[in-house]
Amino acid sequence: MFQTLSSRPRPALAALALALVPACAPATEGGTSHYFPGAYNDFFMNKQMDPGVYFRDDLVYYGGRLPDVTLGRNTAVNADLDLWLTIAKMGWVSDFEILGARYGASLFMPIVFDAHLRGTVESGPRQGSGSGNEGGMGDMGVSPLSLVWKWEDFNVKLDEFIIMPTGFYNPDQIVNLGKNYWSFDSVLGLTWVHPTRGHEVSFNVGFLSNTKNDATEYQSGDEFHLDYTVAQHFSEAFGIGVTGFYFSQLSNDKSPMLSQLQGVVNALNQMRDATGQPLLPQVGGFQGEAAGVGPIVRYSPKLGDKQVHFIGKWIHEYDVQHRFEGNLGMVSVALNF
């Protein structure tokens, strides 16, 4: 009979760490947000676990490009981003229930080894090639509420995540490690695993809202994300599958800068209309959208009386609008105490 991994911790959730380009820009500030592709979708991502303390660490590389993005008080054209970081997570699963669901909580901390951004930078009337590097702690997150229900082969999980502005932030810098605002992510997910054949279908849906960045007066719009994994587990020690995500911004960004820019566009369009020239496009709310898909693999050997899980995934992004577009690789190790 196929056995699922009772000792597997939930991935470093809600994500966090691409909080690197914090200013008035397309699709949430800087073309990024606290939603981080790859941090929500995994094997058994909503499975009810045994009571205990769990640890997981994700080593992440992300490389992406965005045609135009503002960086603090600067503007970059054709910005390229290379990011190396690790995400450490501690999770706790209790032995008591709330409304029939097992209760747990978790804390995750991103540490950026190197965030390197380069592009043609405009600062007022000046223009030239520019780049920046930064490393250190990013925006930490906590899940004070995690509830998991189990009915035979079906597991349903409800998480509430809070991402805190703990990372370094300075609007005059090209690269920052935090976004200087709070985010709240409500996530509901389901995992089904066939007990003998090893088939798995896991997915979650999340709604993320952001507070205003007081340094830039920028209010990023609300966000929706869908994350999934479809997998085949051949034994306790090995499984492969396909994992991916879909992201969509549900509401417009708001900022005095956007209103001023729209006023400039309106004035220019009046002159262009009077002279018979084509009109400039409206500024809009810079609502972002993206999708991604790729392979995922698990190897879970026994080390003494413990089972350690090594997980690798690669996600290619496509159909991206108003966000960085690129590729993500992640190698993870997970175990329980």
C-alpha positions as CSV (number, residue, x, y, z in Angstrom):
1,M,0.0,0.0,0.0
2,F,1.4,3.4,-0.9
3,Q,2.1,5.6,2.1
4,T,2.1,9.4,2.0
5,L,4.8,11.5,3.8
6,S,3.6,12.2,7.3
7,S,6.8,14.0,8.1
8,R,6.8,16.4,5.2
9,P,6.6,20.1,6.2
10,R,4.6,22.7,4.3
11,P,6.7,24.8,1.9
12,A,8.0,28.2,2.9
13,L,4.7,29.9,2.2
14,A,3.5,33.1,1.0
15,A,6.0,34.5,-0.4
16,L,8.1,36.9,0.2
17,A,11.3,37.3,-1.2
18,L,11.2,39.0,-4.6
19,A,10.5,42.3,-2.7
20,L,13.4,43.9,-4.4
21,V,12.3,46.9,-6.6
22,P,10.1,49.0,-4.5
23,A,8.7,52.1,-6.2
24,C,6.0,53.4,-8.4
25,A,6.0,50.8,-11.1
26,P,3.8,48.5,-13.2
27,A,1.7,45.8,-11.5
28,T,2.4,46.5,-7.8
29,E,5.4,48.5,-7.0
30,G,8.5,47.6,-9.0
31,G,6.9,44.9,-11.0
32,T,7.0,42.4,-8.1
33,S,4.9,41.7,-5.0
34,H,4.9,39.6,-1.9
35,Y,3.5,36.8,-3.9
36,F,6.5,34.7,-5.0
37,P,5.9,32.0,-7.6
38,G,7.1,28.6,-6.5
39,A,6.7,29.2,-2.8
40,Y,3.1,28.0,-2.6
41,N,3.1,24.9,-4.9
42,D,4.7,21.7,-3.8
43,F,4.1,18.0,-3.1
44,F,1.4,17.3,-0.5
45,M,1.1,21.0,0.1
46,N,-2.2,20.8,2.0
47,K,-1.8,17.4,3.6
48,Q,-2.6,17.0,7.3
49,M,0.7,16.3,9.2
50,D,1.4,14.7,12.5
51,P,1.9,16.9,15.5
52,G,5.4,18.1,15.8
53,V,8.0,20.7,14.8
54,Y,9.1,20.9,11.2
55,F,11.9,22.7,9.4
56,R,12.4,23.5,5.7
57,D,14.9,25.5,3.7
58,D,14.5,26.6,0.1
59,L,17.5,27.7,-2.0
60,V,16.1,29.8,-4.8
61,Y,17.4,31.4,-8.0
62,Y,15.3,33.8,-10.1
63,G,16.3,35.5,-13.3
64,G,13.9,37.9,-15.0
65,R,13.4,41.0,-17.1
66,L,11.0,43.9,-17.2
67,P,11.0,46.5,-20.0
68,D,10.2,49.5,-17.8
69,V,10.2,49.8,-14.1
70,T,10.7,52.6,-11.5
71,L,13.3,52.0,-8.8
72,G,12.7,54.4,-5.9
73,R,13.1,57.8,-7.5
74,N,14.8,56.4,-10.6
75,T,13.4,54.8,-13.8
76,A,15.1,51.8,-15.5
77,V,14.5,50.6,-19.0
78,N,14.9,47.0,-19.9
79,A,15.8,46.1,-16.3
80,D,17.3,42.6,-15.7
81,L,17.2,40.9,-12.3
82,D,19.3,38.1,-10.9
83,L,18.3,36.9,-7.4
84,W,19.8,34.3,-5.1
85,L,18.2,33.7,-1.7
86,T,17.3,31.1,0.9
87,I,14.0,30.8,2.7
88,A,14.1,29.2,6.1
89,K,10.8,28.1,7.6
90,M,9.9,26.7,11.0
91,G,6.4,25.1,11.3
92,W,4.5,23.7,14.3
93,V,1.6,21.3,14.2
94,S,-0.5,20.9,17.4
95,D,-2.3,17.9,18.7
96,F,-5.6,19.8,19.2
97,E,-8.4,20.7,16.8
98,I,-10.5,23.7,16.0
99,L,-13.8,23.1,14.2
100,G,-12.6,19.6,13.4
101,A,-9.3,20.8,11.9
102,R,-5.8,20.3,13.2
103,Y,-4.2,23.6,14.2
104,G,-0.7,24.8,13.3
105,A,1.4,27.9,12.8
106,S,4.6,28.8,11.0
107,L,7.3,31.4,10.6
108,F,9.5,32.0,7.5
109,M,12.5,34.2,7.0
110,P,14.1,35.0,3.6
111,I,17.8,35.7,3.5
112,V,19.0,37.3,0.2
113,F,22.6,36.3,-0.8
114,D,22.7,38.6,-3.8
115,A,20.0,40.7,-5.6
116,H,21.6,42.2,-8.7
117,L,19.6,44.5,-10.9
118,R,20.9,46.3,-14.0
119,G,19.5,48.4,-16.8
120,T,19.5,51.8,-18.4
121,V,18.6,54.2,-15.6
122,E,17.1,57.6,-15.8
123,S,17.3,60.0,-12.9
124,G,15.7,63.3,-13.7
125,P,17.3,64.6,-16.9
126,R,20.3,62.2,-16.7
127,Q,20.4,58.8,-18.3
128,G,23.0,56.0,-18.3
129,S,23.6,52.4,-17.6
130,G,23.2,51.5,-13.9
131,S,23.1,48.5,-11.7
132,G,22.9,47.7,-8.0
133,N,23.5,44.8,-5.6
134,E,22.1,44.1,-2.2
135,G,22.0,41.3,0.3
136,G,20.5,40.6,3.7
137,M,17.2,39.9,5.3
138,G,14.0,40.2,3.3
139,D,10.4,40.7,4.4
140,M,9.6,38.0,7.0
141,G,6.2,36.3,7.2
142,V,4.1,34.4,9.8
143,S,1.1,32.2,9.6
144,P,-0.6,32.4,13.0
145,L,-3.6,30.4,11.7
146,S,-3.3,27.1,9.8
147,L,-6.3,24.7,9.9
148,V,-6.3,21.3,8.1
149,W,-9.3,19.1,7.7
150,K,-9.0,15.4,6.5
151,W,-11.7,13.3,5.1
152,E,-10.3,9.9,3.9
153,D,-8.0,10.7,0.9
154,F,-8.9,14.4,0.8
155,N,-7.2,17.2,2.8
156,V,-8.4,20.8,3.0
157,K,-6.2,23.6,4.4
158,L,-7.0,27.2,5.3
159,D,-4.0,29.5,6.0
160,E,-3.8,33.1,6.9
161,F,-0.4,34.7,6.1
162,I,1.0,38.0,7.2
163,I,4.1,39.4,5.4
164,M,5.9,42.1,7.4
165,P,8.0,45.0,6.2
166,T,11.3,43.8,7.9
167,G,13.6,44.0,4.9
168,F,15.9,46.9,4.2
169,Y,14.2,49.7,2.3
170,N,15.3,53.1,1.0
171,P,13.4,54.7,-1.9
172,D,16.6,56.4,-3.2
173,Q,18.3,53.0,-3.8
174,I,18.0,51.0,-7.0
175,V,17.8,47.6,-5.1
176,N,15.9,47.0,-1.9
177,L,15.2,43.8,0.1
178,G,11.8,44.8,1.4
179,K,8.7,46.5,0.0
180,N,7.9,48.8,2.9
181,Y,4.3,47.6,3.3
182,W,2.3,44.8,4.9
183,S,0.5,42.1,3.0
184,F,-2.2,39.7,4.1
185,D,-2.7,36.5,2.1
186,S,-5.7,34.2,2.7
187,V,-5.1,30.7,1.1
188,L,-7.5,27.8,0.7
189,G,-6.2,24.5,-0.7
190,L,-7.0,20.9,-1.4
191,T,-4.7,17.8,-1.7
192,W,-5.9,14.4,-2.9
193,V,-3.5,11.4,-2.9
194,H,-4.6,7.9,-3.9
195,P,-3.5,5.6,-1.1
196,T,-2.3,2.7,-3.3
197,R,-1.5,4.2,-6.8
198,G,0.3,7.3,-5.6
199,H,-1.6,9.7,-7.8
200,E,-1.7,13.3,-6.4
201,V,-3.6,16.4,-7.2
202,S,-2.9,19.5,-5.1
203,F,-3.9,23.1,-5.6
204,N,-4.6,26.2,-3.6
205,V,-6.2,29.6,-4.3
206,G,-5.2,32.8,-2.5
207,F,-6.4,36.4,-2.1
208,L,-3.6,38.8,-1.2
209,S,-4.2,42.4,-0.1
210,N,-1.5,45.1,0.5
211,T,-1.3,48.2,2.6
212,K,0.1,51.5,1.3
213,N,3.8,52.2,1.1
214,D,4.0,55.4,3.1
215,A,7.4,56.3,1.6
216,T,6.1,56.5,-2.0
217,E,2.3,56.9,-1.3
218,Y,1.8,53.9,-3.6
219,Q,-1.1,51.5,-3.0
220,S,-0.6,48.2,-4.8
221,G,-3.8,46.4,-6.0
222,D,-5.3,43.2,-4.6
223,E,-4.0,40.0,-6.0
224,F,-5.3,36.5,-6.8
225,H,-3.1,33.4,-7.2
226,L,-3.7,29.8,-8.1
227,D,-1.0,27.2,-7.5
228,Y,-1.0,23.6,-8.4
229,T,0.9,20.3,-8.5
230,V,-0.1,17.1,-10.3
231,A,2.3,14.2,-9.4
232,Q,3.0,10.5,-9.4
233,H,4.6,9.0,-6.3
234,F,6.3,5.7,-7.1
235,S,7.4,4.9,-3.5
236,E,8.1,6.5,-0.1
237,A,11.4,7.7,-1.5
238,F,10.6,9.1,-5.0
239,G,8.0,11.1,-6.9
240,I,7.8,13.4,-10.0
241,G,5.2,15.8,-11.3
242,V,4.3,19.0,-12.9
243,T,3.8,22.2,-10.9
244,G,2.7,25.7,-11.9
245,F,0.8,28.9,-11.0
246,Y,-1.5,31.6,-12.3
247,F,-1.4,35.1,-11.0
248,S,-3.8,38.0,-11.7
249,Q,-4.0,41.5,-10.1
250,L,-7.7,42.2,-9.3
251,S,-7.7,45.9,-8.7
252,N,-5.7,48.9,-9.9
253,D,-2.7,50.4,-8.3
254,K,-3.2,53.8,-6.8
255,S,-0.7,56.6,-6.4
256,P,-0.6,60.4,-6.7
257,M,2.1,59.8,-9.3
258,L,-0.3,57.8,-11.5
259,S,-2.9,60.5,-11.3
260,Q,-0.4,63.2,-12.2
261,L,0.9,61.0,-15.1
262,Q,-2.7,60.5,-16.4
263,G,-3.2,64.3,-16.3
264,V,-0.1,64.8,-18.4
265,V,-1.3,62.2,-20.9
266,N,-4.7,63.9,-21.1
267,A,-3.1,67.2,-21.8
268,L,-0.9,65.7,-24.5
269,N,-3.8,63.9,-26.1
270,Q,-5.8,67.2,-26.4
271,M,-2.9,68.6,-28.4
272,R,-2.4,65.5,-30.5
273,D,-6.1,65.2,-31.2
274,A,-6.1,68.9,-32.4
275,T,-3.2,68.2,-34.8
276,G,-4.5,64.8,-36.1
277,Q,-1.9,62.7,-34.4
278,P,-2.7,59.3,-32.8
279,L,-3.6,59.5,-29.1
280,L,-1.3,58.1,-26.4
281,P,-2.7,55.2,-24.4
282,Q,-4.3,55.8,-21.0
283,V,-2.1,55.2,-18.0
284,G,-4.4,52.6,-16.5
285,G,-4.0,50.8,-13.2
286,F,-1.0,48.6,-14.2
287,Q,-2.8,45.4,-13.4
288,G,-0.3,42.5,-13.6
289,E,-0.9,38.9,-14.9
290,A,1.4,35.9,-15.2
291,A,1.5,32.1,-15.5
292,G,4.2,29.5,-15.1
293,V,4.8,25.8,-15.3
294,G,7.6,23.3,-14.9
295,P,8.8,20.0,-13.5
296,I,9.0,19.0,-9.8
297,V,10.9,16.0,-8.4
298,R,11.2,14.5,-4.8
299,Y,13.8,12.2,-3.3
300,S,13.2,11.1,0.3
301,P,15.8,8.8,1.8
302,K,15.9,7.5,5.4
303,L,18.7,8.9,7.6
304,G,18.6,6.8,10.7
305,D,15.1,6.9,12.0
306,K,14.2,10.1,10.2
307,Q,13.1,10.7,6.6
308,V,14.7,13.7,4.9
309,H,13.0,15.1,1.8
310,F,15.0,16.7,-1.1
311,I,12.8,18.6,-3.6
312,G,13.7,20.3,-6.8
313,K,11.5,22.4,-9.1
314,W,11.9,24.7,-12.1
315,I,9.2,27.1,-13.3
316,H,9.2,28.9,-16.6
317,E,7.0,32.1,-16.7
318,Y,4.8,33.0,-19.7
319,D,2.0,35.3,-20.7
320,V,3.4,37.9,-18.3
321,Q,2.1,41.5,-18.2
322,H,3.4,44.3,-16.1
323,R,5.7,42.1,-14.0
324,F,9.2,40.6,-14.2
325,E,9.2,37.6,-16.5
326,G,11.8,34.9,-16.3
327,N,12.7,31.5,-14.8
328,L,12.8,30.2,-11.3
329,G,14.8,27.2,-9.8
330,M,14.4,25.9,-6.3
331,V,16.1,23.2,-4.3
332,S,14.7,22.4,-0.9
333,V,15.4,20.2,2.1
334,A,12.7,19.3,4.7
335,L,12.6,17.3,7.9
336,N,10.9,17.0,11.2
337,F,12.3,17.0,14.7
